[in-house]
Amino acid sequence: MSEHETTSEGMGEPTRRDFLYLTTGMAGAVGAVAVAWPFIDQMRPDASTLALASIEVDVASLEPGMSLTVKWRGKPIFIRNRTPEEVEAANAVQLADLKDPIARNANLPVDAQATAVDRSGGKGKENWIVMIGTCTHLGCVPLGQAGEYNGWFCPCHGSVYDTAGRIRKGPAPQNLAIPTFSFLSDTKIKIG
């Protein structure tokens, strides 16, 4: 071992210089995180946004044939208690007649078919439909109980949806989307 060689260079014990390099590096890393944290933290959603992550809607007053529009995450949500005739009309549609055969239901697998049941509240709740109320063409808000199929009609460009919110005519490429939702009781729906 030469006079100028430290013991760490000769694979011996660590020196004071090794300790200083290690602690200086650690202090630099902690300082970088401390400087970066305010910038990272400001990107988190604020409390008002988190409050809109899910909403509960009381639908006790919705008789068959009535609709309600609520706002969730800045979007209109159509909630409709369909009449038996509307449910029957939705059930009578053949999947081959649909422009978009995919359910577009966030509660089901992405490849679920757009059957009347898969577009509704599910087994035993077929009369209920909950959809994001924006046309899939350019994001307009369709009119309810309008159009050729007595579902929803977007007057901006003529997209026509049936009583299950499935696109039947016009430029819209997809069915109206169904958000994640569940029934907390027979009269309360949680969206989100």
C-alpha positions as a Markdown table, in Angstrom:
| # | Residue | x | y | z |
|---|---|---|---|---|
| 1 | Met | 0.0 | 0.0 | 0.0 |
| 2 | Ser | 1.4 | 3.4 | -1.0 |
| 3 | Glu | 1.6 | 6.5 | 1.3 |
| 4 | His | -1.2 | 8.3 | -0.6 |
| 5 | Glu | -3.6 | 5.3 | -0.8 |
| 6 | Thr | -6.5 | 5.4 | 1.6 |
| 7 | Thr | -7.7 | 2.2 | 3.3 |
| 8 | Ser | -11.0 | 2.3 | 1.3 |
| 9 | Glu | -9.1 | 2.3 | -2.0 |
| 10 | Gly | -7.3 | -0.8 | -0.8 |
| 11 | Met | -10.6 | -2.5 | 0.1 |
| 12 | Gly | -10.2 | -2.0 | 3.8 |
| 13 | Glu | -12.3 | 0.0 | 6.3 |
| 14 | Pro | -14.3 | 3.0 | 5.1 |
| 15 | Thr | -12.7 | 6.4 | 5.6 |
| 16 | Arg | -14.0 | 9.7 | 6.9 |
| 17 | Arg | -14.1 | 10.9 | 3.2 |
| 18 | Asp | -16.4 | 7.9 | 2.3 |
| 19 | Phe | -18.8 | 8.9 | 5.2 |
| 20 | Leu | -18.8 | 12.5 | 4.1 |
| 21 | Tyr | -19.6 | 11.6 | 0.5 |
| 22 | Leu | -22.5 | 9.4 | 1.6 |
| 23 | Thr | -24.0 | 11.9 | 4.0 |
| 24 | Thr | -23.7 | 14.8 | 1.5 |
| 25 | Gly | -25.4 | 12.7 | -1.1 |
| 26 | Met | -28.2 | 11.8 | 1.2 |
| 27 | Ala | -28.7 | 15.4 | 2.3 |
| 28 | Gly | -28.8 | 16.5 | -1.3 |
| 29 | Ala | -31.5 | 13.8 | -2.1 |
| 30 | Val | -33.6 | 14.9 | 0.9 |
| 31 | Gly | -33.2 | 18.6 | -0.1 |
| 32 | Ala | -34.3 | 17.8 | -3.7 |
| 33 | Val | -37.4 | 16.0 | -2.5 |
| 34 | Ala | -38.2 | 18.9 | -0.1 |
| 35 | Val | -38.0 | 21.4 | -2.9 |
| 36 | Ala | -40.0 | 19.2 | -5.3 |
| 37 | Trp | -42.8 | 18.2 | -2.9 |
| 38 | Pro | -44.8 | 21.5 | -3.1 |
| 39 | Phe | -44.9 | 21.2 | -6.9 |
| 40 | Ile | -46.0 | 17.6 | -6.7 |
| 41 | Asp | -48.6 | 18.2 | -3.9 |
| 42 | Gln | -50.3 | 21.1 | -5.8 |
| 43 | Met | -51.2 | 18.6 | -8.6 |
| 44 | Arg | -53.5 | 16.6 | -6.3 |
| 45 | Pro | -57.2 | 17.3 | -6.7 |
| 46 | Asp | -58.7 | 19.7 | -4.2 |
| 47 | Ala | -61.5 | 18.8 | -1.8 |
| 48 | Ser | -64.3 | 20.0 | -4.0 |
| 49 | Thr | -63.1 | 17.8 | -6.8 |
| 50 | Leu | -62.8 | 14.8 | -4.5 |
| 51 | Ala | -66.4 | 15.5 | -3.2 |
| 52 | Leu | -67.7 | 15.1 | -6.8 |
| 53 | Ala | -66.0 | 11.7 | -7.2 |
| 54 | Ser | -69.3 | 10.0 | -6.3 |
| 55 | Ile | -72.7 | 11.3 | -5.6 |
| 56 | Glu | -75.9 | 9.8 | -4.1 |
| 57 | Val | -79.2 | 10.5 | -5.8 |
| 58 | Asp | -82.6 | 10.0 | -4.2 |
| 59 | Val | -84.9 | 8.7 | -6.9 |
| 60 | Ala | -88.0 | 8.0 | -4.7 |
| 61 | Ser | -90.1 | 10.6 | -6.5 |
| 62 | Leu | -89.4 | 9.3 | -10.0 |
| 63 | Glu | -92.5 | 7.5 | -11.2 |
| 64 | Pro | -92.4 | 5.3 | -14.3 |
| 65 | Gly | -92.0 | 7.7 | -17.3 |
| 66 | Met | -90.1 | 10.4 | -15.3 |
| 67 | Ser | -86.5 | 11.5 | -15.7 |
| 68 | Leu | -84.0 | 13.4 | -13.7 |
| 69 | Thr | -80.8 | 15.1 | -14.8 |
| 70 | Val | -78.0 | 15.5 | -12.2 |
| 71 | Lys | -74.5 | 16.8 | -12.5 |
| 72 | Trp | -71.5 | 14.5 | -11.8 |
| 73 | Arg | -67.9 | 15.4 | -12.5 |
| 74 | Gly | -69.1 | 18.3 | -14.6 |
| 75 | Lys | -71.3 | 16.1 | -16.9 |
| 76 | Pro | -75.0 | 15.8 | -17.1 |
| 77 | Ile | -76.3 | 12.3 | -15.9 |
| 78 | Phe | -79.7 | 11.2 | -17.2 |
| 79 | Ile | -81.6 | 9.0 | -14.7 |
| 80 | Arg | -84.9 | 7.6 | -16.1 |
| 81 | Asn | -87.5 | 5.3 | -14.6 |
| 82 | Arg | -88.7 | 3.8 | -17.9 |
| 83 | Thr | -92.3 | 2.7 | -18.5 |
| 84 | Pro | -93.0 | -1.0 | -19.1 |
| 85 | Glu | -93.6 | 0.0 | -22.8 |
| 86 | Glu | -90.2 | 1.6 | -23.0 |
| 87 | Val | -88.5 | -1.5 | -21.5 |
| 88 | Glu | -90.5 | -3.7 | -23.9 |
| 89 | Ala | -89.4 | -1.5 | -26.9 |
| 90 | Ala | -85.7 | -1.8 | -25.8 |
| 91 | Asn | -86.0 | -5.5 | -25.4 |
| 92 | Ala | -87.5 | -5.9 | -28.9 |
| 93 | Val | -84.4 | -4.5 | -30.7 |
| 94 | Gln | -82.2 | -7.1 | -32.3 |
| 95 | Leu | -78.4 | -6.6 | -31.7 |
| 96 | Ala | -77.9 | -6.9 | -35.5 |
| 97 | Asp | -80.0 | -3.7 | -35.9 |
| 98 | Leu | -77.7 | -1.6 | -33.7 |
| 99 | Lys | -75.1 | 0.7 | -35.0 |
| 100 | Asp | -73.0 | 0.1 | -31.9 |
| 101 | Pro | -73.4 | -3.4 | -30.4 |
| 102 | Ile | -71.2 | -2.7 | -27.3 |
| 103 | Ala | -73.0 | -1.9 | -24.0 |
| 104 | Arg | -70.6 | 1.0 | -23.0 |
| 105 | Asn | -71.5 | 0.2 | -19.4 |
| 106 | Ala | -68.7 | 0.9 | -16.9 |
| 107 | Asn | -70.3 | -1.7 | -14.6 |
| 108 | Leu | -69.7 | -4.5 | -17.0 |
| 109 | Pro | -66.8 | -6.0 | -19.0 |
| 110 | Val | -65.8 | -3.7 | -21.9 |
| 111 | Asp | -67.0 | -6.3 | -24.5 |
| 112 | Ala | -70.5 | -6.7 | -23.0 |
| 113 | Gln | -73.2 | -6.5 | -25.7 |
| 114 | Ala | -75.7 | -3.7 | -25.8 |
| 115 | Thr | -78.7 | -5.8 | -24.8 |
| 116 | Ala | -81.5 | -3.9 | -23.0 |
| 117 | Val | -80.6 | -5.5 | -19.7 |
| 118 | Asp | -76.9 | -4.6 | -20.0 |
| 119 | Arg | -77.8 | -1.0 | -20.7 |
| 120 | Ser | -80.2 | -0.8 | -17.7 |
| 121 | Gly | -79.9 | -1.1 | -13.9 |
| 122 | Gly | -79.5 | -4.9 | -14.3 |
| 123 | Lys | -81.7 | -7.8 | -13.4 |
| 124 | Gly | -84.8 | -6.7 | -11.4 |
| 125 | Lys | -84.0 | -3.0 | -12.2 |
| 126 | Glu | -84.5 | -3.1 | -16.0 |
| 127 | Asn | -86.8 | -0.1 | -15.8 |
| 128 | Trp | -83.9 | 2.1 | -14.5 |
| 129 | Ile | -81.4 | 3.6 | -16.9 |
| 130 | Val | -78.5 | 5.9 | -15.8 |
| 131 | Met | -76.4 | 7.4 | -18.6 |
| 132 | Ile | -73.9 | 10.2 | -19.2 |
| 133 | Gly | -76.0 | 12.8 | -21.0 |
| 134 | Thr | -73.5 | 13.9 | -23.7 |
| 135 | Cys | -73.9 | 12.9 | -27.4 |
| 136 | Thr | -71.0 | 10.7 | -28.5 |
| 137 | His | -70.7 | 12.7 | -31.7 |
| 138 | Leu | -69.6 | 16.1 | -30.5 |
| 139 | Gly | -70.6 | 16.2 | -26.9 |
| 140 | Cys | -73.9 | 18.1 | -27.2 |
| 141 | Val | -76.7 | 17.3 | -24.6 |
| 142 | Pro | -79.5 | 15.3 | -26.3 |
| 143 | Leu | -83.2 | 16.0 | -25.6 |
| 144 | Gly | -85.1 | 13.3 | -23.7 |
| 145 | Gln | -88.1 | 11.4 | -24.9 |
| 146 | Ala | -87.6 | 12.7 | -28.4 |
| 147 | Gly | -86.7 | 11.4 | -31.8 |
| 148 | Glu | -87.9 | 8.5 | -33.9 |
| 149 | Tyr | -87.4 | 5.9 | -31.1 |
| 150 | Asn | -88.8 | 8.0 | -28.3 |
| 151 | Gly | -85.4 | 7.9 | -26.5 |
| 152 | Trp | -83.0 | 10.8 | -26.9 |
| 153 | Phe | -82.4 | 13.1 | -29.8 |
| 154 | Cys | -79.5 | 15.4 | -30.4 |
| 155 | Pro | -80.8 | 18.3 | -32.5 |
| 156 | Cys | -77.4 | 19.6 | -33.3 |
| 157 | His | -76.5 | 17.0 | -35.8 |
| 158 | Gly | -79.4 | 14.6 | -35.8 |
| 159 | Ser | -78.2 | 11.6 | -33.7 |
| 160 | Val | -81.1 | 9.5 | -32.5 |
| 161 | Tyr | -80.9 | 7.2 | -29.5 |
| 162 | Asp | -83.5 | 4.6 | -28.4 |
| 163 | Thr | -85.1 | 4.0 | -25.0 |
| 164 | Ala | -81.9 | 2.2 | -23.8 |
| 165 | Gly | -79.6 | 5.1 | -25.0 |
| 166 | Arg | -78.3 | 3.1 | -27.9 |
| 167 | Ile | -77.4 | 5.0 | -31.1 |
| 168 | Arg | -79.8 | 4.1 | -33.9 |
| 169 | Lys | -79.3 | 6.9 | -36.5 |
| 170 | Gly | -77.2 | 9.9 | -37.2 |
| 171 | Pro | -73.4 | 10.7 | -37.0 |
| 172 | Ala | -72.8 | 9.6 | -33.3 |
| 173 | Pro | -70.5 | 6.6 | -33.4 |
| 174 | Gln | -71.3 | 5.0 | -30.0 |
| 175 | Asn | -74.1 | 4.5 | -27.5 |
| 176 | Leu | -74.5 | 6.9 | -24.6 |
| 177 | Ala | -72.0 | 5.9 | -21.9 |
| 178 | Ile | -73.1 | 4.4 | -18.6 |
| 179 | Pro | -71.1 | 5.5 | -15.6 |
| 180 | Thr | -70.2 | 3.3 | -12.6 |
| 181 | Phe | -73.3 | 3.2 | -10.5 |
| 182 | Ser | -75.1 | 1.0 | -7.9 |
| 183 | Phe | -78.3 | 1.0 | -6.0 |
| 184 | Leu | -77.8 | 1.6 | -2.3 |
| 185 | Ser | -81.5 | 1.0 | -1.8 |
| 186 | Asp | -84.6 | 0.9 | -4.0 |
| 187 | Thr | -84.7 | 4.7 | -3.9 |
| 188 | Lys | -81.1 | 5.7 | -3.7 |
| 189 | Ile | -78.4 | 5.4 | -6.5 |
| 190 | Lys | -74.7 | 6.0 | -6.0 |
| 191 | Ile | -72.9 | 7.3 | -9.1 |
| 192 | Gly | -69.2 | 7.0 | -9.2 |
